[in-house]
Amino acid sequence: MKKEENIIIYQTESGEIRLKADFKRENVWATQAQIADLFSIERSVATKHIKNILKDSEVDVKSNVQKMHIPNSDKLVYIYSLDVILAVGYRAKSVKAIYFRRWATKTLREHITKGYTINKKLLKNNYEQFLKDVESIKLISLGKANVKADDVLELVKIFATTWFSLDAYDKESFSHKGFTKKIINVEAKELYTDILKLKDDLIKRGEATSFFAQERAGNSFEGIFGNVFQSAFGEDVYRSIEEKAAHLLYFIVKDHPFVDGNKRSAAFSFVWFLRKAKIDFMEIITRQVLATLTLLVAESNSKEKDKIIGFILLILKNKK
């Protein structure tokens, strides 16, 4: 149905929605014509459904509707996320849409009654991750086993900073100021050039498309970069390296400057800037911590911005 480089969205005979040659996407995008083709409905019908979905606030417009330029043309076309695609499938009246709803209902019922669902096709292509998840489940099941007192004390020692961080998060008692004051000369263009290198690498591995890091509007990314490095009365608004890094992560995730790949671009920008500033962060900002912080920002309420920024600064402070 939708083909962008190595990505194909299609429907099986059972009605299941599948992605061919693509297993690690942050999101999937399609035009009205492509959505209509997927469910075998007229384009005008797809347009009507999409309009009603957005009107009813069934999905958030900002994060699920984007504009992109058609190659070799100045014409703009709207593209819609996977959430919109699925919503149309529940509204459309066609044989293929009926098959889709039967599959979706069966899958949802299985998830609710069993507590999990398994996609055998994806499992085959992510077997190593599956084995890791199985081991995690085993560890959870061992929670009923007897634990020696010495083991408990060891856990208390190893994760000492974690208990402090969680308590500080609940009480919002952490500082909103960083601690490394130094001048670092970097430009938005330099960072964006390196993000494009990340894009090239992800595309080669089949983990991104040309939509990745494509700006939604002119200079939107540069505007975010400028806000992070803005000054007032002769002083930087965000005075420390840590404050700048935290806000760079936050604004890229929340402001969606790109059509696709905002979270990955934000996480990359965060560690890119810390490295440029020669901050030793590798011990505390592991791959898992970076992913967790990025998702924490993405799922947070905008009213909690100061709390989230403070928590990121607390994590960075613990490296000392």
N, C-alpha and C positions, 0 to 999 in steps of 0.2 A: 504493500500500500504506500508507505512512505519510504523513500530511499534517499539517503544522504551519505555518500561514500560507502561505508560498510554496514549501514543500518537499514534494516527492513522491518517495518511493522506489518504484521499480517494476522489473519484469523484462520485457525484450523477448522476442520469439519465439525468439531465439537463446540466451536464458538470461542475457544480459548484465544486470548490476545497474546501474541508472542513477539519477541524481538530476535531477529536472526543475526548472528555474528556480532552480538552486542550484549554483554552481561554485567557491565559495571557503570551504567549511566546514572548521572545525577538527575536527569529528567529526559523526557522525549517530547519532541515538538512536531506538529503537523499543521498544514494549511487546511482551510475549509474544504477545498477540493479533495484533499487526501483523506480527511475524516469521512466525507460523503462516500468516497470509494470504498473505505473500509467496511462500512455498514450497508452499502448498496442503496443509498438514498440520493435524491436530487440535491445538488449543491445548495439550492435555495432553501430546502428543508433543513440542511445542516446549519445554514446561516441563521434560520429562525430559532433552532434549538439553542445554538450558542448564545444568541441574543437574550433568550429567556433565562438561560443558565446564569449569565452575568447579571441580568436584571434582578434575579431572585437571590443574588449573592451566594449562590451555591458553591462558587469558587471565588477566590480573591483575584481581582483583575490584574493588580500590579505584578504578582508573581506567576500568573498563568497565561498572560497575553503579552506578546512582544511584537515588535515590528522589525522587519529585516529587508535589506535591499535585494532585489533580484539580480543575479550576476549579469554584468554588462548592461545594466539598466539603472536609471534613477528611480524606478517605480518601487514603492514600498508595498509589502504584503504582510498581513497579520498571520502570525503563527500561534498555535495553542498547545498548552502542555498536556501531559498524559491525563491529568485530572479532568480537563475539559473533554478529552477524547472519550474517557469512560462515562462521563456524565451524559454525553450525546448518545452513547450506546444504550443507556437506560431509558432514554426518551424516544428514540427512533422506532418507527413502525416498519419493520422489514424482516424477512426471514433470517437474514444474517444477524440482525439486532436481537431477535428472539433467541437464536442459538447462543449469542454472547451472554444474554441475561441468564439463561439456564446454567451456563458454565460458571458465571460469576456467583449466582445464588448457591450452587453446589459447593464452590470453593469457600464462600463465606460461612456456610453452614458447618462445613468441616472444621474451619478455623475456630468457630465458637464452641462446638461440641467437644472437639479434641484438644483445643488449646494451641494447635499448630497446623500448618499446611506445608506440604512438600511438593516442590516443582522438580520432578525427576530430571528433566532436561537441564535445568540450571544446576542441579546438584552434581550432575556428571561433569560439568565444566568448572565447578568450584569445589572439588572433592576435598582438597587440602583444608579449606576453610570449614567445610562440613565436619571434618575430623576434629578440628580445634573446638568447634561448638559442642560436639559430643563430649569432649573432655571436660568442657565447662559445666555441662549438665551433670557429669559424673561427680564433679567437685561439689555442686549444689546438693546432690543426693547424699553426700558424705556428711552433711551438716548434722545428721542425727548421731553420728559416731562419737565415741568418747574422745575428748581432746585433753592432752596433758596440760597441766598448769604452766610448765616451762614453755610450751608452744604458744600459749596465750600471751605470756609476757613478751615473747619474741615478736609476736605480731604487734603488740602495743609499742614496742621500741621502733620497729621497722617503719611503721606508718604514723609516727608521732606527729609529723607536720600535717598529715591528713586530718587528724582529729581537730587540730587547731584551725585548719582552713574551713572545715565544715561548720564548726561552731561560729567562726567569724562570719561566714556566709549567712547563717541564720540570724545573727545579731546585727548584720551589716556594720560591723565594727572595724572593718579594714580601711586603710588609708586610700584615698583616691589620687595620691601623688606618687610619682615614680621616684627613683633615687639615683639614676645615672645621668648626670648633667654633662653633656659634651656636644660640640658642634659637629654635625655630619652633613656633608654636601651631597645630596642625591636628588635626582629629578624624576618626575613622573615618566618621562620618556624612557629613561634607563630601566625602571622597574617594568614597564609595559613590554619593552623589548625582551626582557627575560621571561615574562609571562608567556610571550609568544613561543619562546624556546620550550617551555613546559608544554604548551599546546602541541607543538610539533612532535614531542616525545609521546604524549598521550595518544595522538592520532596514529602514530606508528604502531602503538600497542593495542589499537582498537578501543581505546577508552575515551575518545572524544571525537567531535566532528568539527566542521568549519564554523559551526555556531559558537564554539567555545571561545570566550574572551572577545567576542565581537560586540563592540559598543552599541548600546541601544540608541544613544543620542551622541552627537558630536561633543567631544571633550568631557563626557560625564565622568570618566575615570580620572582625568587630570583635575577635575573639579574637586573630587574627593581627596586626592593627594594634596591639593592646595589647602583644603580645610584643615587637614592634619598638621600642616606646617605653617598655618596662619599665625600672625602676630598681632598684638594690641599694645599700644603705648610703648612700643620699642622692645617688647618681650614676647616670646612664644607663648601662645595660649596653652599648648601642651608642652611643658618645659623639659620633661625627661625623655630619654630614649624609650623607656618602657611605656609611658603614656602615649607616645606617638605610635608605637607598634600596636598597642591594644586598640587604639582608635582606628588605625588603618584596617585591622581585622574586622572591627565592628561595622564601620561604614560601608566597606565593600560587600559584606554579607547582607546588610540591611537595605542598602540603597539600590541594589541590583543594577550596577552600571553595564553589565554584559547580558547578552541574550541567553547565554548558558555558561555554566562553570563558575558562578559567583563564589560559591563556598570554597572550591578548590583554589581559585585565584586569590581569595582572601587569606586562606591558610598559607599559601606560598608567599604572599606579600609580607605576612607577619614574620615568618622566619627569615625571609630575604633581608628585611630591614634590620632585624636583630644581628644577623651576620655582618651586614655592611657596617654596623656600629661596633663590630668586634665584641659583642656580648656573648659570654659563654653560657649558652642556654641548652645545649644538647642533652645534658644529664637530666634536666627537669622537664623539658618539652620533648617528650618522646612522641613517636608516631601516634600512639593511642591518646596521649594528652592533647596533642594538636587537633586531632579529629574531634575529641570530646569538647574542647573549648569552642571550636568552630560550630558544632551542632548546638551547643548551649546558647551561643549568640543567635543562631538562626531561629531557634524555638522560643527565645525570650520575648517578653512583652516590651515594646519600645519604652514604656514607662519605667522599666527596670534597667535602663541603660547604665546609670551610675553604679548600680549594684554589680552588674556584669563586668564593667570596666574595672571596678575595685577588686573583684575576684581574680581577674586575669593578672592584675598587678601583684596580688598576693601570691599567686602561683610563681610568677617570675622572681619575687622576692625570696621565695623559699630555696632558690638555687644557691643562695649564699649560706 
